[in-house]
Amino acid sequence: MRLGYLTHVTGDDPSRAYRETIRLAERAEELGYDSFWVAQHHDGHLGGRLPSPLVLLAAVAERTRLIRLGTAVVALPLEDPRRLAEDATVLDALSGGRLELGIGAGADPDAARRFGRHHDDRHRDTVAALDVLLEMLPPALAAQRVWWATATPSSVDAAAARGVGVLSGRPPSSDGDVVSELARYWTYARGVPRVALSRPLPAGHATGRIIDDLLADRALPWAGEIIVQAQPSTVRADVHDEVMERTARFVRPFLGVAGPAHGPTVVEEVDTDEPTPAMRPRPVVRPHR
């Protein structure tokens, strides 16, 4: 199980927020995190100060050597996909092939209006722009390191058809909708399925509670990476430091869960009214304690 860290790059002073983010990325690499992700926000939406994540990650690339650098996420309907592909290609070259390009439909209707877009059309626009983006990106980046942050079944299916990884921030509900969507993605994904889970770690929660909550997460066995973030997203830099270090030292050892993303599993026949394509085995997921 790979481990990533996400920050929303908040604060009253953008220049200070950018410098602190670069330092956090350096610290994440020192602690052995596999990836470091930044969120895009336009016009200070939700307190975020970073409208141009690829620019900041270029600075991070110069201060790090190994950690993968991710966007979580770029609001694709507000971008020119050709221009985004060019900028991503430059950053990927500068970083030595470390870019993880996360895209999404965007959740800020005010930003859509200011960009002259229709927020209600964002899902359709994302699909159209993604097809252009994938065609323009270098093959290795397009096939292995593009992620779609989505919570809708139709978008999960579209990601599977295009060989795009799924970045899921939805906790599994009691009826198991998210788990069933991820299972379907694993069955139909073109190429190697890739699932990353984004999970908040509320400041002040005891380490034991965090571990219990993560191990009880029924979506976890379907993921190859978990991306944690301190909550609330506007916490100070010292809180980020504490959450980042505690997770790396005390939580990570418990994340080697069983499942299709984690090596061999025990596969059993599952009675179901609907036929399950036999492209990949679907395991019975049991609690791991």
C-alpha positions as CSV (number, residue, x, y, z in Angstrom):
1,M,0.0,0.0,0.0
2,R,1.5,3.3,-1.1
3,L,1.0,6.4,1.1
4,G,0.5,9.9,-0.1
5,Y,-0.2,13.3,1.6
6,L,-2.5,16.0,0.3
7,T,-2.6,19.7,1.2
8,H,-5.1,22.4,0.1
9,V,-2.5,25.1,0.3
10,T,-4.3,27.5,2.6
11,G,-3.5,30.6,4.5
12,D,-3.9,34.4,4.5
13,D,-0.6,35.0,2.7
14,P,-0.3,33.0,-0.6
15,S,3.5,33.4,-0.9
16,R,3.9,32.0,2.6
17,A,1.5,29.2,1.8
18,Y,3.5,28.2,-1.2
19,R,6.8,28.2,0.7
20,E,5.3,26.1,3.5
21,T,3.9,23.7,0.9
22,I,7.4,23.2,-0.6
23,R,8.8,22.5,2.8
24,L,6.0,20.0,3.5
25,A,6.8,18.2,0.3
26,E,10.5,17.9,1.4
27,R,9.4,16.6,4.8
28,A,7.1,14.1,3.2
29,E,9.9,12.7,1.2
30,E,12.1,12.5,4.3
31,L,9.4,10.5,6.0
32,G,9.1,8.1,3.2
33,Y,5.8,9.1,1.6
34,D,5.3,7.8,-1.9
35,S,3.5,10.9,-3.2
36,F,2.7,14.5,-2.4
37,W,-0.5,16.1,-3.7
38,V,-1.8,19.6,-3.9
39,A,-5.4,20.8,-4.5
40,Q,-6.4,23.4,-7.0
41,H,-8.7,26.2,-5.9
42,H,-9.7,29.3,-7.9
43,D,-10.3,32.7,-6.2
44,G,-9.7,31.3,-2.7
45,H,-12.5,28.8,-2.8
46,L,-12.7,26.9,0.5
47,G,-9.6,28.8,1.7
48,G,-7.4,27.3,-1.0
49,R,-4.7,29.6,-2.5
50,L,-3.4,27.6,-5.4
51,P,-5.0,28.1,-8.8
52,S,-1.9,26.8,-10.7
53,P,-0.8,23.5,-9.1
54,L,1.7,22.6,-11.9
55,V,3.6,25.8,-11.3
56,L,4.0,25.1,-7.6
57,L,4.9,21.4,-8.2
58,A,7.7,22.5,-10.6
59,A,9.2,24.3,-7.6
60,V,8.7,21.2,-5.5
61,A,10.4,19.1,-8.1
62,E,13.6,21.1,-7.8
63,R,13.7,20.5,-4.0
64,T,12.9,16.7,-4.1
65,R,14.3,13.6,-5.8
66,L,12.0,10.6,-5.5
67,I,8.5,11.5,-4.2
68,R,5.8,11.5,-6.8
69,L,4.0,14.8,-7.4
70,G,0.3,14.9,-7.8
71,T,-2.6,17.3,-8.5
72,A,-5.8,16.5,-6.6
73,V,-7.3,17.8,-8.6
74,V,-7.2,20.1,-11.7
75,A,-10.8,21.2,-12.7
76,L,-10.5,19.9,-16.2
77,P,-13.6,21.7,-17.7
78,L,-12.0,25.0,-16.9
79,E,-8.8,24.2,-18.7
80,D,-7.7,24.1,-22.3
81,P,-6.7,20.4,-22.5
82,R,-4.0,21.0,-25.0
83,R,-2.4,23.7,-22.9
84,L,-2.7,21.5,-19.8
85,A,-1.0,18.6,-21.6
86,E,1.9,20.9,-22.6
87,D,2.4,22.2,-19.1
88,A,2.1,18.7,-17.6
89,T,4.6,17.4,-20.1
90,V,7.1,20.1,-19.1
91,L,6.6,19.3,-15.4
92,D,7.0,15.6,-16.0
93,A,10.3,16.1,-17.8
94,L,11.6,18.5,-15.1
95,S,10.7,16.0,-12.3
96,G,12.1,13.0,-14.0
97,G,8.7,11.3,-14.7
98,R,7.2,11.9,-11.3
99,L,4.0,13.7,-12.2
100,E,0.7,12.1,-11.1
101,L,-2.0,14.2,-13.0
102,G,-5.3,14.1,-11.1
103,I,-8.2,15.7,-12.9
104,G,-11.9,16.2,-12.0
105,A,-15.1,17.9,-13.0
106,G,-14.8,20.7,-10.5
107,A,-17.1,21.6,-7.6
108,D,-17.2,25.4,-7.7
109,P,-20.1,26.8,-9.7
110,D,-18.8,30.4,-9.2
111,A,-15.5,29.5,-10.8
112,A,-17.3,27.9,-13.8
113,R,-19.2,31.1,-14.3
114,R,-16.1,33.3,-14.1
115,F,-14.5,31.0,-16.7
116,G,-17.5,31.3,-19.0
117,R,-18.5,27.6,-18.5
118,H,-21.7,26.0,-17.5
119,H,-21.3,24.1,-14.3
120,D,-24.2,21.8,-15.1
121,D,-22.3,20.6,-18.1
122,R,-19.1,19.8,-16.2
123,H,-19.3,16.0,-16.4
124,R,-19.9,16.0,-20.2
125,D,-17.2,18.6,-20.6
126,T,-14.7,16.6,-18.5
127,V,-15.1,13.5,-20.8
128,A,-14.6,15.5,-23.9
129,A,-11.5,17.4,-22.5
130,L,-10.1,14.2,-21.1
131,D,-10.1,12.5,-24.5
132,V,-8.1,15.4,-25.9
133,L,-5.7,15.4,-22.9
134,L,-4.9,11.7,-23.1
135,E,-4.2,12.0,-26.9
136,M,-1.8,14.9,-26.3
137,L,0.1,13.6,-23.2
138,P,3.3,11.4,-23.6
139,P,2.2,7.8,-23.7
140,A,3.8,6.8,-20.4
141,L,2.1,9.6,-18.6
142,A,-1.3,9.1,-20.3
143,A,-1.4,5.3,-19.7
144,Q,0.0,5.1,-16.2
145,R,-0.3,8.4,-14.3
146,V,-3.5,10.1,-15.0
147,W,-6.2,10.0,-12.3
148,W,-9.9,10.9,-12.4
149,A,-11.4,12.1,-9.1
150,T,-15.0,11.0,-9.4
151,A,-17.9,9.7,-7.4
152,T,-20.4,8.9,-10.1
153,P,-20.9,5.4,-11.6
154,S,-20.9,6.7,-15.2
155,S,-17.6,8.5,-14.7
156,V,-16.0,5.4,-13.0
157,D,-17.0,3.4,-16.1
158,A,-15.6,6.1,-18.4
159,A,-12.3,6.0,-16.4
160,A,-12.2,2.2,-16.8
161,A,-12.8,2.4,-20.5
162,R,-9.9,4.8,-20.9
163,G,-7.4,3.1,-18.6
164,V,-7.4,6.1,-16.2
165,G,-6.9,5.6,-12.5
166,V,-9.7,6.4,-10.1
167,L,-9.2,8.8,-7.2
168,S,-12.0,8.3,-4.7
169,G,-12.8,10.6,-1.8
170,R,-16.1,9.1,-1.0
171,P,-16.2,7.0,2.2
172,P,-17.9,3.6,1.6
173,S,-21.6,3.9,2.5
174,S,-23.5,1.3,4.5
175,D,-25.1,0.0,1.3
176,G,-21.7,-0.6,-0.3
177,D,-22.2,1.5,-3.4
178,V,-18.6,2.8,-3.5
179,V,-17.2,-0.7,-3.0
180,S,-19.4,-2.1,-5.8
181,E,-18.3,0.7,-8.1
182,L,-14.6,0.0,-7.4
183,A,-15.2,-3.7,-8.0
184,R,-16.8,-3.0,-11.3
185,Y,-13.9,-0.7,-12.2
186,W,-11.4,-3.5,-11.4
187,T,-13.4,-5.8,-13.6
188,Y,-13.6,-3.6,-16.7
189,A,-10.5,-1.3,-16.4
190,R,-8.3,-1.2,-19.5
191,G,-4.7,-2.0,-18.6
192,V,-3.7,-2.2,-15.0
193,P,-6.4,-0.9,-12.6
194,R,-5.4,1.9,-10.4
195,V,-7.4,3.1,-7.4
196,A,-6.3,5.7,-4.8
197,L,-8.4,6.7,-1.8
198,S,-8.3,10.2,-0.4
199,R,-9.1,10.1,3.3
200,P,-9.3,12.9,5.9
201,L,-7.5,12.6,9.2
202,P,-9.2,15.0,11.7
203,A,-6.8,16.8,13.9
204,G,-6.9,15.6,17.5
205,H,-8.1,12.0,16.7
206,A,-6.1,9.4,18.6
207,T,-3.8,7.2,16.5
208,G,-5.7,4.1,17.5
209,R,-9.0,5.5,16.3
210,I,-7.4,6.6,13.0
211,I,-6.1,3.0,12.5
212,D,-9.4,1.5,13.4
213,D,-11.3,3.7,11.0
214,L,-8.9,3.0,8.1
215,L,-9.0,-0.7,8.6
216,A,-12.8,-0.7,8.8
217,D,-12.9,1.1,5.4
218,R,-14.4,-1.4,3.0
219,A,-12.9,0.4,0.0
220,L,-9.4,0.0,1.2
221,P,-8.6,-3.5,-0.2
222,W,-9.4,-2.2,-3.7
223,A,-6.9,0.6,-3.5
224,G,-3.2,0.6,-4.2
225,E,-2.6,4.0,-2.5
226,I,-4.2,6.0,0.3
227,I,-3.8,9.7,0.3
228,V,-4.3,11.3,3.7
229,Q,-5.0,14.9,4.5
230,A,-5.3,16.8,7.8
231,Q,-8.7,18.1,8.6
232,P,-9.9,20.8,8.6
233,S,-8.1,21.6,5.4
234,T,-7.2,25.1,6.8
235,V,-5.0,23.8,9.6
236,R,-1.7,25.5,10.4
237,A,1.6,24.1,9.0
238,D,2.6,22.7,12.4
239,V,-0.6,20.5,12.4
240,H,0.3,19.3,8.9
241,D,3.7,18.3,10.3
242,E,2.3,16.4,13.2
243,V,-0.3,14.5,11.1
244,M,2.2,13.7,8.5
245,E,4.8,12.3,10.9
246,R,2.3,10.4,13.0
247,T,0.8,8.8,10.0
248,A,4.1,7.8,8.5
249,R,5.5,6.4,11.8
250,F,2.5,4.8,13.4
251,V,-0.4,4.3,10.9
252,R,1.4,3.2,7.8
253,P,2.5,-0.2,9.2
254,F,-1.1,-1.2,9.5
255,L,-2.0,-0.5,5.9
256,G,-0.9,-3.7,4.3
257,V,-4.4,-4.9,3.8
258,A,-5.5,-7.9,1.6
259,G,-7.4,-7.4,-1.6
260,P,-7.0,-7.3,-5.4
261,A,-4.6,-4.4,-5.2
262,H,-2.3,-6.1,-2.8
263,G,-1.1,-9.4,-4.2
264,P,-2.6,-12.8,-3.9
265,T,-6.0,-13.1,-2.3
266,V,-8.3,-16.0,-1.4
267,V,-11.0,-16.0,-4.1
268,E,-14.3,-17.6,-3.4
269,E,-17.5,-18.0,-5.5
270,V,-20.1,-15.4,-4.6
271,D,-23.7,-16.0,-5.3
272,T,-25.3,-13.1,-7.1
273,D,-28.3,-12.5,-9.3
274,E,-26.1,-10.7,-11.9
275,P,-23.4,-12.4,-13.9
276,T,-19.9,-11.2,-13.1
277,P,-17.5,-11.0,-16.0
278,A,-14.5,-13.3,-15.5
279,M,-11.9,-10.8,-16.6
280,R,-10.5,-10.5,-13.0
281,P,-11.3,-12.3,-9.8
282,R,-13.5,-10.5,-7.3
283,P,-12.5,-11.4,-3.8
284,V,-14.6,-11.7,-0.7
285,V,-13.4,-8.8,1.4
286,R,-13.2,-9.5,5.1
287,P,-12.4,-7.1,8.0
288,H,-8.7,-7.0,8.8
289,R,-7.8,-6.5,12.4
